[in-house]
Amino acid sequence: MTVTLNLPPDVEEAFRDEAQAKGVPLENLIQEVLVANRPETDPNRLPYEEWLRRFNAFIDSNADNTVVLPDEAMERESIYGDHGR
């Protein structure tokens, strides 16, 4: 697909400078930026690094909510009582 972009001169210059610094064609750099920042509708299609970042953020946001049960809570009698026999 071909798209024509009319960028402000300072934005175009910044992209050209970055492309030159990375040693890649301007078109490739802009394509990378657009693909990396596209809107996501399916969380299964996130790049692995982004998925991992979001997953770790979720884990960290719930770190204070962890309930630690005593070992006895996992014993059969604690779970079933007299009904498991």
Beta strands, then each sheet from edge to edge (+ up, - down):
end
